[in-house]
């Protein structure tokens, strides 16, 4: 039986960030009145990995300055909450941390109950898009090709899919798909994005074919990807797409960390070689603190007969799957053919299983 990658359906809970016991008691009472449970972080260190994935964040006034000093990224649906004597009358701190609302207790209690109640409803789409992140265990491991194959496969299953290229040095995922001639915005046009991005407008502006939309790089000057731009993009993608694939750099910058923290599942692609496994161990050590659901995909051939299970054991990760050599895939990529587009071969089979396991939907259908 092939290894499974199943991830149970995720119901993300609102995050409360406060070390004030009295404020926490009030917010727990209001959350109960709204019919939902919350997650708790007492300080920025405890909040960091849940800051972006949470559908709603209630930031206590006692932790506003610490979060500002910790440089947590701006995010939508952030509410600064406290009592009158705790909040700056001019609300300057709210603007600095990027809060959309300021809730002053007890006057704002009914409004907060409504916000919690909205999170507790069983809405279609639940927690929004499933987000998958890909990392190469070493250079040339094949993570970008797997990312492209997953995006193509999800789109074939009629999932509204976004493929995000988060690696400025990767050469551009539009080239992997053979889309370099398609019109649409690339990252350099979006690096000023901050706060909330309109999801339909973003999708309409990017290169697309059918249900697949791609956010990649151009061939211009090398630019750093701001963390705020990635945060805004991930938020828009979760709201406006069904399936999101993010190709990450091996050396994680702030933007890559944000994408990894938002991912429901991440895969490290590792060639079946001893040296590649050693290099991948460093990548895993850097990625693991930011994503609990981390698995390995092992790519053949294995010149030294290193088994996929041995690679996974050495990295301390679950084995999500293997990829046998596929000479026709390399030839197709050189001709501008998108990976897994025909729905046949080892790559397509692995992508179909991953998409099915993550979404519960059969990864079939015409492109």
C-alpha positions in Angstrom: 0.0 0.0 0.0 1.4 3.4 -0.9 2.2 5.9 1.9 -0.7 8.3 2.6 -0.6 12.0 2.9 -4.1 12.5 4.4 -4.7 15.6 6.4 -7.9 15.8 8.4 -10.2 18.7 7.6 -9.0 21.8 9.5 -11.3 24.0 11.4 -9.1 26.9 12.4 -10.0 28.7 15.6 -9.7 32.4 16.5 -6.5 33.2 18.2 -6.4 35.2 21.5 -3.1 36.8 22.3 -2.9 38.1 25.9 -1.2 37.5 29.2 -3.9 39.4 31.1 -5.9 36.8 33.0 -8.9 39.2 33.5 -9.0 40.1 29.9 -8.7 36.4 28.9 -11.6 35.5 31.2 -13.7 38.1 29.5 -12.8 36.9 26.0 -13.4 33.3 26.8 -16.8 34.2 28.1 -17.6 36.1 24.9 -16.3 33.3 22.8 -18.5 30.8 24.6 -21.5 33.1 24.1 -20.6 33.2 20.4 -20.5 29.4 20.3 -16.8 28.9 19.4 -13.6 27.8 21.0 -10.3 29.8 20.7 -6.6 29.2 20.8 -4.5 31.0 23.3 -1.1 32.6 23.1 0.3 34.5 26.0 3.0 36.4 24.1 4.4 36.9 20.5 6.6 33.9 20.7 3.7 31.6 21.3 1.6 33.4 18.7 4.0 33.5 15.8 3.2 30.2 14.1 -0.6 30.7 14.5 -0.6 34.5 13.7 -1.4 34.2 10.0 -3.3 30.9 9.8 -5.9 32.0 12.4 -9.2 33.3 10.8 -9.4 36.0 13.5 -6.9 37.4 16.0 -7.9 39.2 19.2 -4.8 41.0 20.4 -4.9 42.1 24.0 -3.7 45.6 24.7 -1.1 44.2 27.1 0.6 42.4 24.1 0.3 45.2 21.5 3.8 46.7 22.2 5.5 43.2 22.5 3.9 42.1 19.2 5.1 45.3 17.5 8.7 44.8 18.8 8.5 41.2 17.6 7.7 42.5 14.1 4.8 40.1 13.6 3.5 40.8 10.1 0.3 42.9 9.4 -2.7 40.7 8.8 -6.4 41.1 8.1 -9.1 40.6 10.7 -6.9 41.7 13.6 -8.8 43.2 16.5 -7.0 45.2 19.3 -9.0 44.6 22.5 -8.8 46.0 26.0 -10.5 48.3 28.5 -10.7 52.0 28.3 -7.7 52.5 30.7 -5.6 50.1 28.7 -6.0 51.6 25.2 -4.3 54.6 23.8 -7.0 57.3 23.2 -5.4 58.1 19.9 -5.2 54.4 18.9 -1.7 55.0 17.4 -0.7 51.5 18.6 -3.6 50.0 16.7 -2.4 51.6 13.5 1.2 50.5 14.1 0.2 46.8 14.6 -2.2 46.9 11.7 -5.4 46.3 13.6 -8.6 46.7 11.6 -10.7 47.3 14.7 -10.3 48.4 18.2 -12.7 46.8 20.7 -13.1 48.6 24.0 -14.7 46.5 26.8 -17.3 46.4 28.0 -19.0 48.5 25.3 -17.8 46.2 22.5 -18.9 42.9 24.1 -22.0 42.5 21.8 -19.9 43.1 18.7 -17.2 40.7 19.8 -19.9 38.0 20.4 -21.0 38.5 16.8 -17.5 38.1 15.6 -17.0 34.9 17.5 -20.4 33.6 16.3 -19.4 34.2 12.7 -16.3 32.0 13.2 -18.4 29.3 14.9 -20.8 28.8 11.9 -20.3 25.9 9.6 -19.8 27.8 6.4 -19.2 26.2 3.0 -15.5 26.1 2.4 -14.7 25.8 6.1 -11.2 27.2 6.7 -10.8 28.3 3.0 -8.2 27.0 0.6 -5.9 24.1 1.3 -2.3 25.5 1.2 0.6 23.2 0.3 4.2 24.2 0.5 7.2 22.6 -1.4 10.8 22.7 -0.5 13.8 21.2 -2.2 16.1 19.2 0.0 19.0 20.4 -2.2 19.3 22.4 -5.4 17.7 20.7 -8.4 15.8 18.3 -6.2 12.6 18.7 -8.3 10.4 20.7 -5.8 9.4 23.2 -8.5 8.3 20.5 -10.9 6.3 18.8 -8.2 4.7 22.1 -7.3 3.8 22.7 -10.9 2.4 19.1 -11.1 0.3 19.5 -8.0 -1.2 22.8 -9.3 -2.0 21.4 -12.7 -3.5 18.3 -11.2 -5.7 20.3 -8.8 -6.9 22.5 -11.7 -7.8 19.3 -13.6 -10.0 18.3 -10.7 -11.8 21.6 -11.1 -10.3 23.2 -8.0 -9.7 26.9 -8.3 -5.9 26.8 -7.9 -3.2 29.3 -7.3 0.5 28.4 -7.9 2.8 30.8 -6.0 6.5 31.1 -6.8 8.2 32.3 -3.6 11.8 31.6 -4.7 13.3 34.7 -6.3 16.3 32.6 -7.5 14.2 29.8 -9.0 14.0 31.1 -12.6 10.2 31.5 -12.6 7.4 28.9 -12.3 5.8 30.3 -15.4 8.7 28.7 -17.3 7.9 25.3 -15.6 4.4 25.5 -17.0 5.4 27.0 -20.3 3.5 30.1 -19.6 6.2 32.7 -19.9 4.4 34.4 -22.8 1.1 34.8 -21.0 0.2 38.3 -20.0 -0.4 39.2 -16.3 1.2 40.6 -13.2 4.3 39.2 -11.7 5.7 39.6 -8.2 7.6 42.9 -8.9 4.2 44.6 -9.5 2.8 43.3 -6.2 5.7 43.8 -3.8 4.0 46.9 -2.4 0.9 45.0 -1.3 0.1 45.3 2.4 -3.0 44.5 4.4 -6.0 43.0 2.7 -5.9 42.2 -1.1 -9.1 41.8 -3.1 -9.1 38.1 -4.0 -11.1 38.4 -7.3 -9.0 41.3 -8.5 -5.8 39.4 -7.8 -6.9 36.4 -9.7 -8.0 38.5 -12.6 -4.7 40.3 -12.8 -2.5 37.2 -12.9 -1.6 34.8 -15.8 -4.2 32.1 -15.9 -5.6 29.2 -17.9 -8.9 27.7 -16.8 -8.9 27.2 -13.1 -5.2 27.6 -12.7 -3.6 31.0 -11.8 0.1 31.6 -11.4 2.0 34.2 -9.4 5.6 34.1 -10.5 8.7 36.3 -11.2 9.7 38.2 -14.3 13.2 38.1 -15.7 14.0 41.6 -14.5 16.2 42.8 -11.6 16.4 40.6 -8.6 14.0 41.9 -5.9 13.4 40.8 -2.3 9.9 39.6 -1.6 8.4 41.7 1.3 6.8 39.7 4.1 3.7 41.9 4.0 3.2 41.2 0.3 3.3 37.4 1.0 0.9 37.8 3.9 -1.6 39.7 1.8 -1.3 37.2 -1.0 -1.8 34.2 1.3 -4.8 35.8 2.9 -6.4 36.6 -0.5 -5.6 33.1 -1.8 -7.2 31.4 1.2 -10.3 33.4 0.7 -10.6 33.3 -3.1 -9.1 29.9 -4.1 -9.7 26.2 -3.3 -6.1 25.0 -3.5 -2.8 26.9 -3.2 0.6 25.5 -4.0 3.7 27.5 -2.8 7.2 26.8 -4.1 9.6 27.9 -1.4 13.3 28.7 -1.4 15.7 26.4 0.4 16.9 29.3 2.5 13.8 30.6 4.2 13.4 34.4 4.2 10.6 36.2 6.1 8.1 35.9 3.2 8.8 32.1 2.9 8.3 31.7 6.6 4.9 33.4 6.4 3.9 31.0 3.6 5.2 28.0 5.5 3.3 28.9 8.6 0.1 29.2 6.6 0.5 25.8 5.0 -1.7 22.9 5.9 0.9 20.5 4.6 4.5 20.9 3.4 6.7 18.4 1.4 10.5 18.3 1.2 11.6 16.8 -2.1 14.9 14.8 -1.7 16.8 12.8 -4.3 17.7 9.3 -3.1 21.3 10.1 -2.4 23.4 10.3 0.8 24.7 13.8 0.2 21.2 15.1 -0.7 19.8 13.6 2.4 22.5 15.4 4.5 21.6 18.7 2.8 17.9 18.1 3.3 18.5 17.6 7.0 19.4 21.3 7.2 16.4 22.3 5.3 14.1 20.3 7.6 15.7 21.8 10.7 14.9 25.3 9.4 11.4 24.4 8.2 10.1 22.2 11.0 9.6 25.0 13.6 7.2 26.7 11.2 5.0 23.8 10.0 4.0 20.7 12.0 2.7 18.8 9.0 6.1 18.2 7.2 6.7 15.1 5.0 9.3 13.9 2.5 9.0 12.9 -1.1 12.0 10.8 -2.3 13.0 11.1 -6.0 14.9 8.4 -7.8 17.1 7.1 -9.2 19.1 5.8 -6.2 22.7 5.4 -7.4 23.8 3.9 -4.1 20.6 1.9 -3.7 19.4 4.2 -0.8 15.8 3.3 0.0 13.1 5.9 0.4 12.3 4.6 3.8 15.9 5.1 4.9 15.9 8.7 3.7 12.6 9.4 5.6 14.0 7.7 8.7 17.2 9.8 8.5 15.2 13.0 8.3 12.7 12.0 11.0 9.8 12.7 8.6 6.8 10.6 7.3 7.3 9.3 3.8 4.6 10.9 1.6 5.6 9.2 -1.6 8.3 8.4 -4.1 9.0 9.5 -7.7 10.6 7.1 -10.2 12.7 8.5 -13.0 10.6 9.9 -15.8 12.7 10.8 -18.9 9.7 11.9 -20.9 8.9 14.5 -18.2 12.3 16.3 -18.8 11.7 16.4 -22.5 8.2 17.7 -22.1 9.4 20.5 -19.8 12.0 21.6 -22.4 9.1 21.8 -25.0 7.0 24.0 -22.7 4.6 21.2 -21.5 3.3 21.6 -18.0 4.2 18.8 -15.6 1.5 16.1 -15.1 -0.7 17.8 -17.8 -1.4 14.5 -19.5 -2.4 12.9 -16.2 -0.1 9.9 -16.7 3.2 8.8 -15.3 4.8 8.6 -11.8 4.6 12.4 -11.2 0.9 12.6 -12.2 0.0 9.6 -10.0 1.7 11.0 -7.0 0.1 14.4 -7.5 -3.3 12.9 -8.0 -3.0 11.0 -4.7 -1.8 14.1 -2.8 -4.6 16.3 -4.1 -7.2 13.6 -3.3 -5.8 13.1 0.2 -5.7 16.8 1.0 -9.1 17.7 -0.4 -11.2 14.5 -0.4 -12.0 15.1 -4.1 -11.0 12.9 -7.0 -8.1 14.5 -9.0 -9.6 13.7 -12.4 -11.0 15.5 -15.3 -9.9 17.3 -18.4 -7.5 20.2 -18.3 
